[in-house]
Each structure stands twice: as structure tokens, then as C-alpha cells.
């Protein structure tokens, strides 16, 4: 029998481990519609309009539309409803949170020379949350594939002495040393071997072939996913107005990522011949990062009523840091009965920093303004998700992930339309948006559609805006990236109530 030992706590840097995959790349590359209540009420169709602090994050020329200096603060209540299907099981969950969604100010400077072509200049700084990672759901069902496939996928082809503890070495020490010398994949094989899920074909150091102690059959499985965090950016903006017809602007953006995820997988079976009856496997991930991007934008008044906008969003260049912890427990049956095995290393795997380049975007916009009565606006965006890149590209693993990205992702189109009608001090708003799936196979990761309605009241020097918006998307969430790659199908409905206070300064 393998001897169980006391916990060892340690933190170390690992030069060989790899845990990143295309799911991480997509998570940090996608942006949701966030921002002020007015911006959300029009479903983000603001590319040719400007005059809103969140619109500046869409088209940097929009700050020059302001006639006076302005600031705003936004709170939003996000409610997330998940309907989950996993084989013969189904479940649902709901979660809500109030959060600071946006804050910023724009300062307008008029040219004192009324004959000058450049009529006014604007400088602004604004914070916007671009993604909310808060999520919590559970899946359960009966599967014919076991978690042993995960550990076998990592173990096959690796020497036994590179995935097991040395004589006299604790499991915690072995887990740490294996990670330091051989990497993440060997650690996963180690967990499978030392928890008795795997057995070597030959019990010697040179062995590289393994079989499972879990017999084929059916498996009762459950999976818990819990995440928090966000992706945000601070935009530093400058814009100018030319001849009261052309507006030009630039944004320099500082991005930051904070993401925490915990998953807990359980499996049980009563299959004849199984040595291992129960498996509990937990994983935690902590991600932080920062990045930079820029935007160039223009708005042109074709007529007094008709406006056209164009925006180029550069790629975002991220530097990302990750830490993981994991543990496993099994129930093993032998001639003396069942006995438990616990491997809880309490070791923090500190990954080397890596770089991620998210794809750029092009946006074209049209808007028609009916004087003081209202407006209609339309935005079209095009983004090539094949341009997501892990760096350095010379790294063999990152190169393989980039090849997968090129095969599974595609160029996407998104459409946003919004309208506003004004009556005295009231503004009535509505919008609709549609975003194509970034995957070639949209049955794996569905399209997103959403709508919005809003109301605003102008008190003179300050404005109060309230919006409700909702979006929906269905995604197949793989339990693990290798081996046990079955998916829980999660249909997510996001509902937001957003309140913005804006005032002239």
C-alpha cells in the first residue's frame, strides 16, 4: 500500500508546466456590452453618435460630440440564469450581483477663434467593465466514459519513475518536484497513479504503458463550476472637431484581468471488477493580467441628420499570470474492504507568465438624427478570431494551440441597432443586437442575441437613465480539455438593470 502523509504547503515557480488552452484565449478576448444605461439601452449602437462616455470606448471620436464637459457614474445589477443539461440530467441556477459598471469624465475645450476650422477639442478618461466572469452552475448525469480517461491521456508514454513518488518521499514533495522537473502533464499522471486510478503494465521505472483500475460500465458524475472576476479597461481619449462636420479621435487603453475559477468533479460506479469506486477531483485557477490596445475613430456628418462612423480597434496585447491548485480523493476496494486515498498537496503551481494577443476589430456605423425628437442608429462589426495568438509562438505547445485556433475559430459579424424618442424631458429607448459564434461549429458555441429597453429623464444639469437588457447564448462546456471531454450544455440568460447618473461639469 502507498503510505499517506501529512500536508506540505509550498509555493514554487514551474518552468515546464502548461495549462492554457483555446477556452482561456476566447474568454479573455471576448467583450460584452457594458457601460452607461443609455449606451446599453441602444444595445451599444453608438458608433456614429458619440455624446456618451461609454460610446467613447466604442468610437473615440465620440468625445468631440459633447457640447459641454460631462461626467457619469453607472451601477448595474447583473442576474445570470443557467439551464444545464448533462446526458440524462438537468439543473438550473440563478445568481445576481450589483456592481460598478462605468465611471468617467470628458472635458471639452472650445477654440476661442470662431473663424478657426478646428472648433473644439476634448479629453476624457473613463473606466468600463468589458466582461463579467461571475458564474455558478452544476451538472449531473450518467455517463459511459470515466474520469480515468483524463489521467490515462496524460500518463501514456511517460516513465513510471517520472509520475510517482520516490521511496521515503511524501506525496506532496513528489507532486512539487514532478511539476518542477517534468511539468503539468506529469503532475496529472501522478495524481492518477498515486490515487490508484492507474496501474502500470510493468512495475518498473522504464514502464510507459498504463491501464485503469476503473472497470467499463456506467458512471454517476457531477460537476460544479464556480467563477468570479472581470475584464475591464481604462481609456485615455483625445478627440477634435473639424468644420462641425468631421470628428476624429484616439483611445489609448489599459486593460486588466482578474479571474478565479473552482471546479469540483465527482464520480461513482458499481461496475463489476472496479478497484476504484469513487473519485473526487477539484481544481482551482487564479488568473491576473494586464494589457494594452488602441483605437482610432472618425464620425462624419454627411448631412445635418445623417452621420457615418468608422472605428479601428487594434489587437489587445495581454501579459497573463496564472496559479493553480488541485486535489484528488478516491475510494479503493481491496480484499480487506474499502479504504480512502487523499492527495491534497496544498501546493500552488505558479505558471510562467505568457502573452496573449486578442483579435482586432473593424466597425462601421450609420445614424439618423431627427433633430430634437430622436434618432436611429446601426453598427456593424467584423472580427477575425483566427487572429488570437498565444506567444511566444516559438513555444511548441503555444504553436499547437495557435494551429487549433486557426482551425476552430472564424471571422464573425455582429449587428447592433438602437433608437431613441424624446418627449419633453423624457427619452424612450430600445435596441437589439446579434453576435455570431466565434467557432466554425456554432452548435458547440452558439450565437448571441439580445434586446434592451430604457428610459431617461433630463433634469437640466444632470440626467438619470435606467435600462433593462437581456442576452442569451448556449455553450457546450467541456468538463476537461483532454480524456473526459464530454460537455455540459449550458444555456445562459443574462439580465441587467442599469442606472446611470450623468451631470455637466
Steps between C-alpha positions, in 0.01 A plus 500: 500500500611855431551695820295816562680794661434838659446809286792704374439863407718653230517753220731455205569615148466240227690528175329225305135490592225586255130539580382763253268407215270664244220537756726738696588686182135556410399597854748787514436608141122538515334825606143537618282808466566698817491873579247773570127440510445705182771307317349169606147614418601535134680161520830678445407643158694821558779493242369802305344685793746578779393730779514217757796394712465131413456592134854641517619145574330393179608792277760741647376783276180504708647721775515797258120477460449625857410869513596529870727319742319203646544213746300190586487210744321170437379218722365177357325195642594190304274196529623178339268202444648169385315196371736202492472163322744213548396166348182396686529775763385860505526785748469877526663778698461872551735764637499880520740775603507880509819647364668821387479479125639829372647830615664784314517862393552696179638854487405716201715797390360741242724693267472870581557586133158460338660510154723200572428172322566294813206602716550302820716240666415239760696295748347220703579214731251220561483158663273235350453138598527300178430148631348353816625149581268436794329165444381202703338179375491124559451206267426136578414191299590144409794461261662201333843668507702522820741759642769232457525613135632837620785348700577234236532772234776663705670180620545297182854529367647636825746308714371367829786658698398840356141478626543335841648573841849377589543274804484712815361802312162640602231536237505877546876516443466273196221712350714812536819344363324335206346833406834678525694246292245351259200731489124515530423189292716279722327644808162388364636152431646498852158574652346216299770252597534583870120501545491141361297594191792389280723194509820441297518212255840417655605607849838653410634849443519458122130417462305741274169316458208508747154355549206610713377360831153626412303239306284595199131559555293796611608784726303741712674834452454854625692818423494833683624818332542822697677812374544866587689789347487749218682654205513880503673785327588863558494710183704818463339697219565804283273626221438809289227652283577635151264741322208364706491201261794273573589359843825311556616319811747258655485277809796352684363216712638331811338158557497282810376146568402331823351150478453230763348158430427195711379168357406190695442168321360184662449153357369175644443156353399148596647333192618142544878485522553862602773550759425872526134575578498873568704795374490862620721740302522874562688774314546870571635763263602858577575726203613860493624704209545834336499620144509785254302595190413807299206620294469747213160644413320749282146635476388695194182704462383414150208739554370665814293188559710217358823394667755230417760353733804279465719343770812288494573301816854369520571156646538497876839381616464328838757376748337230714597332827340180629504286813330165557432264788340157488417196704353153456332243723404142410334203661697181432373144548734215595470166679480673838219731392484859382756760605525869409792670326552876528756702305467867592843648431417858605762599244445814294617445143632837384508504121747705299335811359385476141371738236168495323399710202125546456366585153442854375165624373353726231170681558289699257202705619210706372262720696211727407417777746148646490596836649389515863242224455717191493732280297562162339841338498663189350844345560671217317823341629732240352758308701730213405538266796756298303741782588505405869859408579683349794857629524781424473402320179835319507374298797391158373186483715390855418564430132272195515228703675529771234450234232184384679379862520550537126292187436209545742444878505366723222430858393190628679247771427295688756204733451356757737201726445357756738250781513400788724187717512487819706190654651559811710753394768443127441696270269365159396756253365534151363747279318590157365832325440619179339851353519613197305678215672880522478511123434468340157264252668235726648321201653792480742495870588183675393416842362405774744185709470365767731266793536477809719251765612569818693368826638678827567408830665684828447505723809711763327848485648469131575332199342368174639481193274359153570531196271406134493682273255512126446716266292510125448754245376542121518846352550636145527737510797753218488566351842870453421717596205635145449375147569158565648390765248124452534311828529237649722267706284439833673237743375575834664264796520655824624265772624622843605338797668726801458478844658714797393533845651655750260565867560664796333821631654 
